[in-house]
Amino acid sequence: MTLDSYDLIFARGISATGPWEQILPHDFLQPHLLRTPESEGSDRFWMMEAWTESLKHHGLTQPNPAVGCVLVDAFGKEISRGLTQLFPGAHAEKTAFDRVTNSNSLVGGTAYVTLEPCAHTGRNASCADLLATSPIRRIVIARADPNPLVQGKGIQKLRAAGKDVTIGILSRELTAWNLNFLTQQILKRPLVALKWAQTLDGQLADDSMSSQWISGRTSRSYSHWLRQHYDLVLVGAQTLVSDFPQLDIRDCFRPHQGQPLPVFFDPKGILFQQPKEIQTQIKSRTLKPGRKCILIAPLSVLDKNPRSWLHGLSDLVILAQPGHSLAPELIDIISGPEVEKALGRPVQSVMIEGGSKTLTQFISAGYGDIFHCFAAPILTGGEKNRISIKKTLNQATRLHTIASNQLESDILIEMISEEVKNRIFLPS
Ligand SMILES: NC(=O)c1ccc[n+]([C@@H]2O[C@H](COP(=O)([O-])OP(=O)(O)OC[C@H]3O[C@@H](n4cnc5c(N)ncnc54)[C@H](OP(=O)(O)O)[C@@H]3O)[C@@H](O)[C@H]2O)c1
């Protein structure tokens, strides 16, 4: 089955990483960002409820995906709901069943689950068995789970037990929601997200580097949500020197549930060569004593430059890049054991936040599974701060838009790569 690009675009009110009403502080929500309500009691209505439940553990369940489950009785009344607990806690289905007070209410009922129930017994009993042996009659699933231990086996178990199984409700939106997990399972590597804000004429900063914020406050609030969505946030050294970015999570609707692990990349050693005042600002505003961060620089840079200015940053992990091939080596390093140790779990995803040279490196090397691009109605002209990959239209990298939204006067376009479209989004 093929999907036209147009078929991929999400319904109104939904971004690439969730419904706007669950992401933005409510005073940032403009009417056009609200969803058209689903018809009450429909499969989409209940799947939306299951998704909303899973959103409460946004950024907390890795390496498990954040799954939601709602149990509904034969008369269409909600019985209970559950969500994946913090790793290695219970899965969503188990949490929902544990909250049932009257098991008779399950007879002839329906379970709505945002990802195929697991078929294997690990730390938790198999969710497929739980459902298969319950009096629930129908199971509605957003999409199949590619985990080799599951991969359709959960669905088979349910059908073998005589259950009525429906697959594919809100499948695109929930595929995007689980993209970090799905990329790791299907492509066997971390997901690479690229995020930037640009002027209408494609500048990420003006040529004097003086412009810190191009996008408006709603776009910046969404950027903070994205930092919560991905494991690592990576920026180039010049951005540290120009902006002293805090790279933390502020201004989201939901409580902040943990900060991403920042990774800084300094291929020329410019951080080591800054005047003392700039290094002091970088230390106090970005690297910050007590904050876990990673700094990656070539071995040659680390060998040559004194590191005394970094004293006091006991949680900073400095990693040497063996050569200069940039993007592929960086991906190897961030998938490696030191970063896993600093994060406390295997890395499933990284968001590259700029600047233009760092983004250019990744795009030129063919990285970029999902793109979050904010375009602001500003024209600066200039040529230094652009993504510059120098391809003809014939050779151009083609992306597929999944969501396009106006955030105040900015336009946010969210796109996936051809590989992600074909290997992860296609209905299984
Ligand atoms: N609008 C946005 O979304 C956004 C986001 C982040 C940053 N910014 C802006 O972007 C500006 C900084 O961006 P930037 O592009 O100059 O630097 P950057 O990507 O932040 O940092 C890249 C650093 O790596 C060095 N480098 C050396 N060889 C490289 C190579 N082959 N590929 C990539 N980098 C290499 C660069 O040195 P050389 O410069 O000497 O080559 C630079 O020091 C700041 O003004 C910041 O405000 C905008």
Ligand as a Chemical Component Dictionary entry (heavy atoms), coordinates in Angstrom:
data_LIG
# 
_chem_comp.id                   LIG 
_chem_comp.type                 NON-POLYMER 
_chem_comp.pdbx_formal_charge   0 
_chem_comp.three_letter_code    LIG 
# 
loop_
_chem_comp_atom.comp_id 
_chem_comp_atom.atom_id 
_chem_comp_atom.alt_atom_id 
_chem_comp_atom.type_symbol 
_chem_comp_atom.charge 
_chem_comp_atom.model_Cartn_x 
_chem_comp_atom.model_Cartn_y 
_chem_comp_atom.model_Cartn_z 
_chem_comp_atom.pdbx_ordinal 
LIG N1  N1  N 0  17.502 30.104 14.452 1  
LIG C1  C1  C 0  17.837 29.023 15.083 2  
LIG O1  O1  O 0  17.066 28.062 15.199 3  
LIG C2  C2  C 0  19.199 28.923 15.666 4  
LIG C3  C3  C 0  19.528 27.820 16.451 5  
LIG C4  C4  C 0  20.813 27.745 16.980 6  
LIG C5  C5  C 0  21.699 28.758 16.714 7  
LIG N2  N2  N 1  21.328 29.825 15.964 8  
LIG C6  C6  C 0  22.290 30.892 15.656 9  
LIG O2  O2  O 0  23.293 30.319 14.869 10 
LIG C7  C7  C 0  24.509 31.036 15.092 11 
LIG C8  C8  C 0  25.629 30.032 15.291 12 
LIG O3  O3  O 0  25.588 29.080 14.271 13 
LIG P1  P1  P 0  26.842 28.626 13.415 14 
LIG O4  O4  O 0  26.302 27.959 12.225 15 
LIG O5  O5  O -1 27.727 29.809 13.215 16 
LIG O6  O6  O 0  27.627 27.645 14.357 17 
LIG P2  P2  P 0  27.206 26.346 15.194 18 
LIG O7  O7  O 0  26.558 25.355 14.308 19 
LIG O8  O8  O 0  26.510 26.772 16.430 20 
LIG O9  O9  O 0  28.617 25.824 15.634 21 
LIG C9  C9  C 0  29.415 25.125 14.749 22 
LIG C10 C10 C 0  30.819 25.287 15.196 23 
LIG O10 O10 O 0  31.576 24.267 14.628 24 
LIG C11 C11 C 0  32.622 24.819 13.823 25 
LIG N3  N3  N 0  32.925 23.991 12.655 26 
LIG C12 C12 C 0  34.114 23.767 12.128 27 
LIG N4  N4  N 0  34.075 22.975 11.102 28 
LIG C13 C13 C 0  32.790 22.665 10.954 29 
LIG C14 C14 C 0  32.106 21.889 10.026 30 
LIG N5  N5  N 0  32.719 21.254 9.040  31 
LIG N6  N6  N 0  30.786 21.804 10.152 32 
LIG C15 C15 C 0  30.137 22.442 11.126 33 
LIG N7  N7  N 0  30.729 23.202 12.038 34 
LIG C16 C16 C 0  32.030 23.316 11.948 35 
LIG C17 C17 C 0  32.153 26.180 13.466 36 
LIG O11 O11 O 0  33.296 26.960 13.221 37 
LIG P3  P3  P 0  33.296 28.061 12.064 38 
LIG O12 O12 O 0  32.165 28.977 12.343 39 
LIG O13 O13 O 0  34.620 28.685 12.203 40 
LIG O14 O14 O 0  33.129 27.281 10.784 41 
LIG C18 C18 C 0  31.422 26.574 14.750 42 
LIG O15 O15 O 0  32.328 26.967 15.721 43 
LIG C19 C19 C 0  24.285 31.896 16.290 44 
LIG O16 O16 O 0  24.152 33.247 15.862 45 
LIG C20 C20 C 0  22.975 31.434 16.863 46 
LIG O17 O17 O 0  22.225 32.487 17.406 47 
LIG C21 C21 C 0  20.115 29.918 15.426 48 
# 
loop_
_chem_comp_bond.comp_id 
_chem_comp_bond.atom_id_1 
_chem_comp_bond.atom_id_2 
_chem_comp_bond.value_order 
_chem_comp_bond.pdbx_ordinal 
LIG N1  C1  SING 1  
LIG C1  O1  DOUB 2  
LIG C1  C2  SING 3  
LIG C2  C3  SING 4  
LIG C2  C21 DOUB 5  
LIG C3  C4  DOUB 6  
LIG C4  C5  SING 7  
LIG C5  N2  DOUB 8  
LIG N2  C6  SING 9  
LIG N2  C21 SING 10 
LIG C6  O2  SING 11 
LIG C6  C20 SING 12 
LIG O2  C7  SING 13 
LIG C7  C8  SING 14 
LIG C7  C19 SING 15 
LIG C8  O3  SING 16 
LIG O3  P1  SING 17 
LIG P1  O4  DOUB 18 
LIG P1  O5  SING 19 
LIG P1  O6  SING 20 
LIG O6  P2  SING 21 
LIG P2  O7  DOUB 22 
LIG P2  O8  SING 23 
LIG P2  O9  SING 24 
LIG O9  C9  SING 25 
LIG C9  C10 SING 26 
LIG C10 O10 SING 27 
LIG C10 C18 SING 28 
LIG O10 C11 SING 29 
LIG C11 N3  SING 30 
LIG C11 C17 SING 31 
LIG N3  C12 SING 32 
LIG N3  C16 SING 33 
LIG C12 N4  DOUB 34 
LIG N4  C13 SING 35 
LIG C13 C14 SING 36 
LIG C13 C16 DOUB 37 
LIG C14 N5  SING 38 
LIG C14 N6  DOUB 39 
LIG N6  C15 SING 40 
LIG C15 N7  DOUB 41 
LIG N7  C16 SING 42 
LIG C17 O11 SING 43 
LIG C17 C18 SING 44 
LIG O11 P3  SING 45 
LIG P3  O12 DOUB 46 
LIG P3  O13 SING 47 
LIG P3  O14 SING 48 
LIG C18 O15 SING 49 
LIG C19 O16 SING 50 
LIG C19 C20 SING 51 
LIG C20 O17 SING 52 
# 
